[in-house]
């Protein structure tokens, strides 16, 4: 199969459409060709007139480890072009940035999750391109989590940099498809093209979204492998808690939690009692780790590791958002007074609890804290939203 960047580079007719035009590239470390050449080098090598480049959260080089660690603008030392940061002084391209090119090539590998900020970066780029009469091409890449949809819809009014619009946590779209939905949903008048992939079959057992023939490269520092990408729509919620998501270890965001004062085995037992069907599609393994930095740094933590990989992975059965919600619920059952929710500025939102920013509303937190609320209650709420989303995006799907 071929990703969008490879389709562009091997299609003379497409390349000719860029002749005599100033072109910008939005990219990160995973923006590579099948031969692992970075898209910036490959496009310039193909004769495309690249006049600027843009880096999203974590930077074009992917060197910024944590959230809210900003990247400065710079001049590329090899090509002498400006590298603009979309996670520094601004997160939305300025008029000066938009004036640097005529066509903007968006080539970011996504994880298929609403909170992954590259989704919002795409929306902001489309909105600014509409204002400044610029053209946007998405060089499409796989959604490594595949087509499954999960989670409640973001509540209108709860938008943020980690919540671009009323979509569920696990949205099931590629960035090319998401661009079509944004244009329709927000009524944008913008010149838009998707350089579609060839041969991507998201429901095939060959990777279930991520083709086994392609090497995984971290799109952000803590997105280390496919197991993380599959689990992320659940484990990202730990960022809004006092529990460790595994930052400061070699397997971040692949655990349901880690803490020095929570017994992982006891939590797993309660999870199996409350909703055993929500544990399907993966294996859970009790483990220990000591973060070298971030939450609980230097402290031994007990944890539950997720293995949505190998023979343990069931693509249609695995539901990471429900799995993570169930872990929170089990902790609340075992430790009624445990301070789960962390109150701190999260992605520049200072007036809402981080867990509510992450979930696009307070429903999940209130469900966890309500001793009378059952898994069935959350399932009904989420299932309605999931069905609505699936119906809403059916017309923007480009693949199988």
Order of alpha helices (4+ residues) and beta strands (2+ residues): alpha-alpha-beta-alpha-beta-beta-beta-alpha-beta-alpha-beta-alpha-beta-alpha-beta-alpha-beta-beta-alpha-alpha-alpha-alpha
